[in-house]
Amino acid sequence: MHKTIRTLALILISTGLISGCASSKSRVFGKDMPSMKVIHDSRFQKEDAVPLEKPLREVQLKEPVTDSDFQWLPNPTLTMYVFPHLSSAGHPVPGYSTFFRLYTQDHIAAPGETKGWE
């Protein structure tokens, strides 16, 4: 009895899902709907069609003094490539590359300290 009811419910649900996919686009949306271009143009076009101008911004040409006095000390990066392999559970792992920095933190040199690093 339970098997029959379960089978009947499964058939009804499957039929409903399949018939929902069979309807046409014009039946769902209608034929008098505007296109996406018409919707976009009506929303984002100015009425007088004058193009927008970018605001003028001041450009600072000279660098601040602190940028030239303090510089980052080099921190070499070691790149490692892991070849494709199987994990211990037998699942395939694709190949990938990763990197490690030689030092755990980046350090800033005091003024005049980077002369030997160049």
Backbone as CSV, one residue per row, in Angstrom:
resi,resn,N_x,N_y,N_z,CA_x,CA_y,CA_z,C_x,C_y,C_z
1,MET,0.820,-1.197,0.000,0.000,0.000,0.000,0.870,1.270,0.000
2,HIS,1.892,1.293,0.878,2.764,2.451,0.940,3.581,2.599,-0.330
3,LYS,3.949,1.476,-0.924,4.714,1.525,-2.167,3.887,2.141,-3.286
4,THR,2.632,1.826,-3.346,1.749,2.330,-4.391,1.554,3.837,-4.230
5,ILE,1.343,4.288,-3.011,1.141,5.712,-2.775,2.427,6.484,-3.097
6,ARG,3.564,5.942,-2.699,4.846,6.592,-2.978,5.096,6.669,-4.486
7,THR,4.816,5.593,-5.195,5.010,5.574,-6.644,4.071,6.563,-7.325
8,LEU,2.811,6.617,-6.898,1.837,7.536,-7.476,2.256,8.992,-7.223
9,ALA,2.739,9.300,-6.017,3.190,10.660,-5.706,4.400,11.034,-6.553
10,LEU,5.311,10.118,-6.738,6.487,10.369,-7.561,6.099,10.636,-9.011
11,ILE,5.156,9.898,-9.530,4.700,10.107,-10.908,4.028,11.473,-11.049
12,LEU,3.196,11.867,-10.084,2.521,13.166,-10.152,3.527,14.321,-10.075
13,ILE,4.501,14.207,-9.210,5.510,15.263,-9.095,6.331,15.360,-10.369
14,SER,6.735,14.225,-10.920,7.513,14.225,-12.167,6.719,14.820,-13.316
15,THR,5.450,14.483,-13.411,4.599,15.025,-14.474,4.461,16.538,-14.329
16,GLY,4.308,17.034,-13.113,4.200,18.475,-12.893,5.471,19.205,-13.265
17,LEU,6.622,18.631,-12.923,7.883,19.273,-13.266,8.118,19.291,-14.773
18,ILE,7.805,18.205,-15.435,8.012,18.133,-16.886,7.063,19.072,-17.616
19,SER,5.827,19.172,-17.181,4.882,20.061,-17.862,5.231,21.525,-17.624
20,GLY,5.852,21.853,-16.494,6.275,23.229,-16.248,7.352,23.659,-17.215
21,CYS,8.227,22.756,-17.609,9.294,23.075,-18.547,8.807,23.127,-19.993
22,ALA,7.623,22.616,-20.248,7.139,22.542,-21.621,6.404,23.796,-22.073
23,SER,6.132,24.757,-21.171,5.395,25.949,-21.574,6.286,26.869,-22.416
24,SER,5.662,27.634,-23.288,6.418,28.509,-24.185,6.731,29.844,-23.495
25,LYS,7.737,30.534,-24.001,8.163,31.814,-23.441,7.088,32.882,-23.618
26,SER,6.435,32.884,-24.755,5.408,33.896,-25.010,4.191,33.693,-24.112
27,ARG,3.924,32.450,-23.728,2.793,32.179,-22.845,3.088,32.648,-21.414
28,VAL,4.359,32.566,-21.015,4.728,32.966,-19.665,4.895,34.476,-19.577
29,PHE,5.610,35.096,-20.511,5.939,36.508,-20.432,4.993,37.412,-21.211
30,GLY,4.331,36.935,-22.194,3.472,37.771,-23.029,4.231,38.260,-24.249
31,LYS,3.505,38.714,-25.259,4.142,39.130,-26.510,4.406,40.629,-26.561
32,ASP,3.802,41.413,-25.671,3.948,42.859,-25.731,5.015,43.389,-24.769
33,MET,5.891,42.544,-24.262,6.930,42.984,-23.336,8.062,43.664,-24.087
34,PRO,8.652,44.738,-23.514,9.769,45.419,-24.180,11.047,44.577,-24.105
35,SER,11.955,44.844,-25.023,13.228,44.117,-25.023,14.145,44.690,-23.943
36,MET,15.231,43.997,-23.649,16.179,44.464,-22.637,16.838,45.778,-23.052
37,LYS,17.067,45.967,-24.342,17.667,47.219,-24.817,16.751,48.402,-24.556
38,VAL,15.470,48.223,-24.787,14.513,49.302,-24.548,14.447,49.621,-23.053
39,ILE,14.454,48.595,-22.205,14.430,48.817,-20.755,15.685,49.550,-20.310
40,HIS,16.847,49.135,-20.799,18.116,49.768,-20.430,18.148,51.222,-20.878
41,ASP,17.774,51.469,-22.129,17.814,52.834,-22.652,16.854,53.751,-21.904
42,SER,15.709,53.253,-21.503,14.756,54.094,-20.781,15.237,54.401,-19.367
43,ARG,16.019,53.522,-18.769,16.503,53.728,-17.405,17.758,54.591,-17.342
44,PHE,18.691,54.394,-18.265,20.018,54.963,-18.129,20.358,56.061,-19.122
45,GLN,19.433,56.532,-19.903,19.709,57.615,-20.820,19.153,58.908,-20.254
46,LYS,19.983,59.967,-20.340,19.492,61.264,-19.898,18.488,61.784,-20.931
47,GLU,17.604,62.632,-20.472,16.574,63.143,-21.370,17.149,64.019,-22.467
48,ASP,18.152,64.853,-22.152,18.709,65.728,-23.173,19.883,65.085,-23.905
49,ALA,20.242,63.858,-23.560,21.286,63.073,-24.237,22.643,63.769,-24.264
50,VAL,22.969,64.537,-23.209,24.275,65.176,-23.102,25.197,64.199,-22.374
51,PRO,26.371,63.893,-22.942,27.253,62.942,-22.264,27.783,63.525,-20.953
52,LEU,27.982,62.656,-19.984,28.486,63.089,-18.687,29.966,63.426,-18.787
53,GLU,30.395,64.410,-18.019,31.797,64.807,-18.013,32.453,64.326,-16.732
54,LYS,33.707,63.906,-16.842,34.443,63.488,-15.655,34.868,64.718,-14.864
55,PRO,34.810,64.640,-13.546,35.274,65.782,-12.759,36.789,65.900,-12.827
56,LEU,37.275,67.133,-12.785,38.714,67.365,-12.813,39.287,67.083,-11.436
57,ARG,40.434,66.420,-11.402,41.080,66.097,-10.135,42.500,66.629,-10.149
58,GLU,42.956,67.046,-8.989,44.332,67.505,-8.874,45.250,66.290,-8.823
59,VAL,46.378,66.406,-9.499,47.356,65.334,-9.513,48.586,65.807,-8.771
60,GLN,49.003,65.024,-7.780,50.190,65.379,-7.029,51.393,64.762,-7.731
61,LEU,52.275,65.594,-8.227,53.404,65.118,-9.012,54.610,64.773,-8.146
62,LYS,54.801,65.465,-7.051,55.963,65.236,-6.216,55.634,64.203,-5.140
63,GLU,56.527,63.205,-4.958,56.321,62.191,-3.944,56.627,62.764,-2.572
64,PRO,55.927,62.300,-1.563,56.266,62.750,-0.216,57.671,62.266,0.166
65,VAL,58.299,62.969,1.080,59.677,62.668,1.477,59.755,61.319,2.156
66,THR,58.740,60.928,2.894,58.794,59.674,3.646,58.869,58.460,2.730
67,ASP,58.289,58.531,1.519,58.339,57.393,0.608,59.758,57.109,0.137
68,SER,60.562,58.134,-0.045,61.920,57.903,-0.519,62.868,57.561,0.626
69,ASP,62.544,57.960,1.848,63.415,57.669,2.983,63.271,56.230,3.473
70,PHE,62.064,55.716,3.542,61.816,54.378,4.075,61.419,53.441,2.944
71,GLN,62.143,52.352,2.797,61.859,51.388,1.731,61.731,49.995,2.341
72,TRP,61.067,49.111,1.610,60.904,47.735,2.070,62.201,46.969,1.838
73,LEU,62.595,46.185,2.832,63.721,45.280,2.638,63.253,44.106,1.800
74,PRO,64.127,43.552,0.959,63.691,42.438,0.122,63.338,41.210,0.959
75,ASN,62.280,40.537,0.561,61.844,39.302,1.207,61.674,38.270,0.095
76,PRO,62.700,37.440,-0.171,62.632,36.507,-1.297,61.449,35.550,-1.182
77,THR,60.886,35.208,-2.328,59.752,34.295,-2.390,60.208,32.992,-3.022
78,LEU,59.929,31.892,-2.353,60.239,30.566,-2.879,58.962,29.987,-3.465
79,THR,59.003,29.586,-4.729,57.841,29.016,-5.391,57.982,27.499,-5.425
80,MET,56.894,26.801,-5.068,56.903,25.341,-5.053,55.766,24.843,-5.934
81,TYR,56.050,23.847,-6.749,55.030,23.244,-7.590,54.721,21.854,-7.047
82,VAL,53.438,21.582,-6.810,52.995,20.273,-6.343,52.427,19.545,-7.558
83,PHE,53.012,18.407,-7.882,52.586,17.647,-9.044,51.245,16.967,-8.777
84,PRO,50.474,16.664,-9.823,49.216,15.939,-9.626,49.491,14.596,-8.957
85,HIS,48.641,14.248,-7.993,48.854,13.016,-7.251,47.528,12.524,-6.681
86,LEU,47.564,11.359,-6.046,46.403,10.810,-5.366,46.551,11.062,-3.873
87,SER,45.451,11.429,-3.218,45.503,11.650,-1.780,45.575,10.314,-1.061
88,SER,45.716,10.356,0.249,45.803,9.108,1.012,44.501,8.318,0.941
89,ALA,43.373,8.997,0.672,42.089,8.315,0.531,41.855,7.833,-0.900
90,GLY,42.784,8.141,-1.815,42.662,7.685,-3.197,42.003,8.674,-4.130
91,HIS,41.742,9.900,-3.673,41.111,10.922,-4.519,42.184,11.671,-5.309
92,PRO,41.905,11.999,-6.583,42.909,12.731,-7.369,43.021,14.189,-6.929
93,VAL,44.239,14.689,-6.846,44.514,16.082,-6.502,45.222,16.703,-7.704
94,PRO,44.687,17.787,-8.294,45.343,18.393,-9.456,46.641,19.091,-9.046
95,GLY,47.514,19.317,-10.007,48.754,20.019,-9.735,48.504,21.502,-9.493
96,TYR,49.292,22.087,-8.628,49.151,23.505,-8.323,50.488,24.057,-7.875
97,SER,50.609,25.373,-7.885,51.827,26.000,-7.387,51.468,26.874,-6.195
98,THR,52.400,26.985,-5.274,52.222,27.817,-4.093,53.536,28.521,-3.815
99,PHE,53.527,29.504,-2.942,54.760,30.218,-2.656,54.923,30.403,-1.158
100,PHE,56.181,30.513,-0.749,56.537,30.755,0.644,57.494,31.930,0.681
101,ARG,57.302,32.807,1.628,58.245,33.910,1.814,59.353,33.442,2.748
102,LEU,60.574,33.914,2.507,61.709,33.501,3.313,61.557,34.000,4.749
103,TYR,61.067,35.224,4.926,60.837,35.776,6.254,59.339,35.825,6.520
104,THR,58.944,35.693,7.774,57.513,35.673,8.097,56.876,37.051,7.983
105,GLN,57.663,38.126,8.156,57.139,39.476,8.053,57.973,40.290,7.076
106,ASP,57.349,41.289,6.474,58.083,42.240,5.654,58.600,43.342,6.578
107,HIS,59.843,43.768,6.357,60.452,44.774,7.214,60.757,46.035,6.417
108,ILE,60.682,47.172,7.101,60.986,48.459,6.493,62.377,48.871,6.953
109,ALA,63.180,49.326,6.007,64.545,49.740,6.329,64.552,51.182,6.804
110,ALA,65.467,51.469,7.694,65.653,52.832,8.136,66.348,53.625,7.027
111,PRO,66.304,54.940,7.065,66.964,55.727,6.013,68.461,55.370,5.913
112,GLY,68.904,55.103,4.699,70.295,54.763,4.450,70.652,53.306,4.688
113,GLU,69.716,52.481,5.154,69.996,51.078,5.465,69.976,50.186,4.228
114,THR,69.391,50.622,3.130,69.248,49.771,1.948,70.413,49.895,0.984
115,LYS,71.480,50.551,1.337,72.580,50.740,0.389,73.239,49.429,0.016
116,GLY,73.344,48.467,0.929,73.945,47.186,0.601,73.018,46.235,-0.124
117,TRP,71.714,46.522,-0.188,70.730,45.621,-0.779,70.528,45.867,-2.262
118,GLU,70.993,46.951,-2.776,70.694,47.338,-4.165,71.499,46.610,-5.177
